[in-house]
Each structure stands twice: as structure tokens, then as C-alpha cells.
Amino acid sequence: MLSDLERKVLRICYNYSVANRRPPTIRELCIKTGKPIGRINFILHQLTTKQFIEWKPERHGELRVIQAWEFSWN
């Protein structure tokens, strides 16, 4: 299950990528969420671990959304 901030970052990444034809930068994510760079890096790592995105921090701008939202089968 995703935390609120993970869900928010995932939705920003998806919507931004669709609207701008490129993923948001770390700085853009910081501005949109109001969180520091370290926290955004941690959230992106968590989303990668949970297989919602593909992200390679060593390659700037290489972020791809695999699954745009979390499914809930309650």
C-alpha cells in the first residue's frame, strides 16, 4: 500500500509526463510537493522498489511510470 506522499508523487509523475512529454525533474517534484530533495529521492526509490516506476538516478531525467495508480481489491 502506498503512503499519501508516494501516491502524490506517482500521480505528479504520471500527469506531468502525459502533459509535457517528459518526466518531471527532481527539482520540479520538490516544488510541486514542497518536500526536500532527500525525501523525494527516498520516495522515488520506494516507488521503484514497489515497481510503480522505473528510475535510474545516475541518468538524469530517466523516469518511467509503469503503473499509474494503486489497485485496491477490497
C-alpha positions in Angstrom: 0.0 0.0 0.0 1.3 3.4 -0.9 1.7 6.3 1.5 -0.1 9.6 0.7 3.2 11.1 -0.4 4.1 8.1 -2.6 0.7 8.3 -4.2 1.1 12.1 -4.7 4.5 11.8 -6.3 3.3 8.9 -8.6 0.3 11.0 -9.8 2.5 14.0 -10.4 5.0 11.9 -12.4 2.2 10.4 -14.5 0.3 13.6 -15.1 3.4 15.6 -15.8 4.7 13.0 -18.2 1.5 13.0 -20.2 1.2 16.8 -20.3 4.8 17.6 -21.1 6.1 14.5 -22.9 8.9 14.1 -20.4 9.1 13.2 -16.8 9.5 15.8 -14.1 12.9 16.6 -12.7 13.7 16.1 -9.0 13.6 19.9 -8.6 10.2 20.1 -10.2 9.0 17.3 -7.9 10.4 19.3 -4.9 8.5 22.4 -6.0 5.2 20.6 -6.6 5.3 18.6 -3.3 7.0 21.1 -1.1 9.4 18.4 0.1 13.3 18.4 0.1 15.4 16.6 -2.4 16.4 13.8 0.0 12.7 13.0 0.7 11.8 12.9 -3.0 14.8 10.7 -3.7 13.6 8.3 -1.0 10.0 8.3 -2.3 11.3 7.6 -5.9 13.4 4.7 -4.6 10.3 3.3 -2.7 8.2 3.6 -5.9 10.9 1.8 -7.8 11.1 -1.0 -5.2 7.3 -1.4 -5.3 7.5 -1.5 -9.2 5.4 1.6 -9.9 8.1 3.4 -11.7 11.5 2.7 -13.4 14.0 5.2 -12.3 17.7 5.4 -12.7 19.1 8.2 -10.5 22.5 8.2 -12.3 20.7 9.1 -15.6 19.1 12.5 -15.1 15.5 12.6 -16.4 15.2 8.8 -16.9 12.0 8.0 -15.1 9.1 6.0 -16.5 5.8 5.3 -14.9 4.9 1.6 -15.1 1.7 1.6 -13.1 0.0 4.9 -12.7 -2.1 4.1 -9.7 -2.6 1.5 -6.9 -5.3 -1.1 -7.3 -7.4 -1.8 -4.3 -9.5 -5.0 -4.3 -11.4 -4.6 -1.1 
